[in-house]
């Protein structure tokens, strides 16, 4: 069987998992936690249903997005990351350095800096530098990420210790327990498991939880296991 045949087989098989069974729909919330992102401009609500599903609701200026994902399709070991936008941070410090150097050479009497408008340039450089640094501080995120098992796409991104250390730890502990329980109860064969996970990623894309590019990455990663 060629790799193309394998891809077609698992893609077709995944259609069997597109709909929840009548007795396998999310019904009861067992735990939930809300988080504010970017100084309450972006709100997230995470809800665990029946210890089998995770529901993520995101509220932004563009509207509300809600999507589900089966816990059995997640890697139970989260990854902690500190996300910093280095490019604007470096640019901010460069602008501040240019502002200081311009001011220094202006006071030293450099002939090229005799314009009456040079102080305006100095202030503008310093202001832009500070704006970029404030932007980086605002966008800094200390997160705990749960990836899909084979697709290796970040499905759940939790801000570390928000809303508080205790509630955060309780939610993460229960989430990991539920993932392991859901995995232990899975009766799929290896090929069925891959097909089911591909279906979950496709639904996640259709519901707005994944971009088209992220879906293709997940699909290619899943195919490597077939």
C-alpha positions as CSV (number, residue, x, y, z in Angstrom):
1,X,0.0,0.0,0.0
2,X,1.4,3.4,-1.0
3,X,1.5,6.4,1.3
4,X,-1.1,8.0,-0.8
5,X,-3.4,5.0,-0.4
6,X,-2.8,5.1,3.3
7,X,-3.7,8.8,3.5
8,X,-6.9,8.2,1.5
9,X,-7.8,5.3,3.7
10,X,-7.4,7.1,7.0
11,X,-9.1,10.2,5.6
12,X,-12.1,8.2,4.5
13,X,-12.2,6.3,7.7
14,X,-12.2,9.5,9.7
15,X,-15.7,10.3,8.3
16,X,-17.1,7.6,10.4
17,X,-16.2,9.7,13.5
18,X,-17.7,13.0,12.3
19,X,-20.8,12.8,14.4
20,X,-21.3,12.1,18.1
21,X,-23.2,8.9,18.8
22,X,-26.6,9.4,20.4
23,X,-25.2,8.1,23.7
24,X,-21.9,9.9,23.4
25,X,-22.8,13.6,23.5
26,X,-21.5,16.1,26.0
27,X,-24.1,16.5,28.7
28,X,-22.7,17.4,32.2
29,X,-20.0,19.9,33.1
30,X,-17.7,18.3,35.7
31,X,-15.3,21.3,36.1
32,X,-14.8,24.7,34.5
33,X,-12.4,27.6,34.7
34,X,-12.3,31.0,33.1
35,X,-9.3,33.2,32.2
36,X,-8.9,36.7,31.0
37,X,-6.3,37.2,28.2
38,X,-4.6,40.5,27.3
39,X,-6.1,42.6,30.2
40,X,-9.7,41.3,29.8
41,X,-9.9,42.1,26.1
42,X,-10.0,38.3,25.4
43,X,-11.9,35.9,27.6
44,X,-11.7,32.1,27.7
45,X,-13.9,29.6,29.4
46,X,-12.7,26.0,29.7
47,X,-15.3,23.3,30.6
48,X,-14.8,19.6,31.1
49,X,-17.9,17.6,30.1
50,X,-18.5,14.1,31.4
51,X,-14.8,13.6,31.9
52,X,-14.6,12.9,28.2
53,X,-14.7,16.3,26.4
54,X,-13.1,19.7,26.7
55,X,-15.1,22.7,25.6
56,X,-13.4,26.0,24.9
57,X,-15.3,29.2,24.6
58,X,-13.4,32.3,23.4
59,X,-14.8,35.8,23.5
60,X,-13.0,38.5,21.5
61,X,-13.8,41.8,19.9
62,X,-14.6,39.7,16.7
63,X,-17.2,37.6,18.5
64,X,-17.6,34.3,20.3
65,X,-16.0,30.9,19.2
66,X,-16.9,27.6,20.9
67,X,-15.5,24.2,20.1
68,X,-15.2,20.7,21.6
69,X,-12.4,18.2,21.6
70,X,-12.3,14.6,22.9
71,X,-10.0,14.2,25.8
72,X,-8.9,10.8,24.7
73,X,-7.2,12.5,21.7
74,X,-4.9,14.7,23.9
75,X,-1.4,14.1,25.2
76,X,-1.8,14.0,29.0
77,X,1.6,15.6,29.5
78,X,1.4,19.4,29.1
79,X,4.2,21.7,28.0
80,X,5.0,24.9,29.8
81,X,6.2,27.8,27.6
82,X,7.0,31.5,28.1
83,X,6.1,33.3,24.9
84,X,7.9,36.6,24.3
85,X,7.8,38.6,21.1
86,X,11.6,39.1,20.7
87,X,11.6,41.1,17.5
88,X,9.5,44.1,18.8
89,X,11.4,43.9,22.1
90,X,14.8,44.2,20.3
91,X,13.4,47.0,18.0
92,X,12.2,48.9,21.1
93,X,15.6,48.8,22.7
94,X,17.3,49.8,19.5
95,X,15.0,52.8,19.2
96,X,15.8,53.8,22.7
97,X,19.5,53.5,22.1
98,X,19.2,55.6,18.9
99,X,17.3,58.2,20.9
100,X,20.0,58.3,23.6
101,X,22.9,58.4,21.1
102,X,21.2,61.2,19.1
103,X,20.7,63.2,22.3
104,X,24.3,62.6,23.3
105,X,25.9,63.7,20.0
106,X,23.5,66.7,19.8
107,X,24.8,67.9,23.2
108,X,28.3,67.2,22.1
109,X,27.8,69.7,19.3
110,X,27.8,67.3,16.3
111,X,27.4,69.4,13.1
112,X,24.8,67.0,11.6
113,X,22.5,67.4,14.5
114,X,22.1,71.2,14.6
115,X,18.5,71.1,13.2
116,X,15.8,72.7,15.5
117,X,13.7,69.6,14.9
118,X,16.3,67.2,16.3
119,X,14.7,67.1,19.7
120,X,11.4,66.1,18.1
121,X,13.2,63.2,16.5
122,X,14.7,62.2,19.8
123,X,11.4,62.3,21.6
124,X,9.7,60.3,18.8
125,X,12.4,57.6,18.8
126,X,12.1,57.3,22.6
127,X,8.3,57.2,22.5
128,X,8.2,54.5,19.8
129,X,10.8,52.4,21.7
130,X,8.7,52.6,24.9
131,X,5.5,51.7,23.0
132,X,7.1,48.6,21.6
133,X,8.5,47.5,25.0
134,X,5.0,48.1,26.6
135,X,3.5,46.1,23.8
136,X,5.9,43.2,24.4
137,X,5.1,43.2,28.2
138,X,1.4,43.2,27.5
139,X,1.7,40.3,25.0
140,X,4.0,38.2,27.3
141,X,2.4,34.9,28.1
142,X,3.4,32.2,30.5
143,X,1.3,29.2,29.3
144,X,0.7,25.5,29.8
145,X,-0.2,23.8,26.6
146,X,-1.9,20.5,25.9
147,X,-1.2,19.1,22.5
148,X,-3.2,16.6,20.5
149,X,-1.7,13.1,20.8
150,X,-0.6,12.5,17.2
151,X,-1.4,15.7,15.5
152,X,0.9,17.7,17.8
153,X,-1.3,20.8,17.6
154,X,-1.8,23.0,20.7
155,X,-5.5,22.4,21.5
156,X,-5.6,23.9,25.1
157,X,-3.5,26.9,26.1
158,X,-3.9,27.8,29.7
159,X,-2.4,31.0,31.2
160,X,-0.2,29.9,34.1
161,X,-1.7,30.3,37.6
162,X,-4.7,32.4,36.4
163,X,-7.2,33.2,37.9
164,X,-5.2,32.0,40.9
165,X,-2.7,29.3,41.7
166,X,-5.1,27.0,43.6
167,X,-7.9,27.0,41.0
168,X,-5.4,26.7,38.1
169,X,-3.7,23.6,39.7
170,X,-7.0,22.0,40.5
171,X,-8.3,22.4,37.0
172,X,-5.0,21.1,35.5
173,X,-4.9,18.1,37.8
174,X,-8.5,17.1,37.0
175,X,-7.9,17.7,33.3
176,X,-4.9,15.3,33.3
177,X,-6.8,12.7,35.2
178,X,-9.7,12.9,32.8
179,X,-7.4,12.6,29.8
180,X,-5.9,9.4,31.2
181,X,-9.3,8.0,32.1
182,X,-10.7,8.7,28.7
183,X,-7.6,7.1,27.1
184,X,-7.9,4.0,29.3
185,X,-11.6,3.6,28.2
186,X,-10.9,3.9,24.4
187,X,-11.6,0.7,22.5
188,X,-10.4,1.9,19.1
189,X,-7.8,0.0,17.1
190,X,-4.6,1.9,16.1
191,X,-6.0,2.8,12.7
192,X,-9.4,3.8,14.1
193,X,-7.7,6.0,16.7
194,X,-5.8,7.9,14.0
195,X,-8.9,8.2,12.0
196,X,-10.9,9.5,15.0
197,X,-8.2,12.0,15.8
198,X,-8.1,13.3,12.3
199,X,-11.9,13.7,12.5
200,X,-11.5,15.7,15.7
201,X,-9.0,18.0,14.1
202,X,-11.3,18.6,11.1
203,X,-14.2,19.4,13.4
204,X,-11.9,21.8,15.3
205,X,-11.0,23.5,12.1
206,X,-14.6,23.8,11.0
207,X,-15.6,25.2,14.4
208,X,-12.9,27.9,14.3
209,X,-10.5,26.3,16.7
210,X,-7.8,25.6,14.1
211,X,-6.6,27.5,11.0
212,X,-6.4,25.6,7.7
213,X,-2.6,25.6,7.9
214,X,-2.7,24.1,11.5
215,X,-5.1,21.4,10.3
216,X,-2.8,20.4,7.4
217,X,0.1,20.2,9.9
218,X,-1.9,18.0,12.2
219,X,-3.1,15.9,9.3
220,X,0.5,15.3,8.1
221,X,1.7,14.5,11.6
222,X,-1.1,11.9,12.0
223,X,-0.3,10.3,8.6
224,X,3.3,9.6,9.9
225,X,1.9,7.1,12.4
226,X,-0.2,5.2,9.8
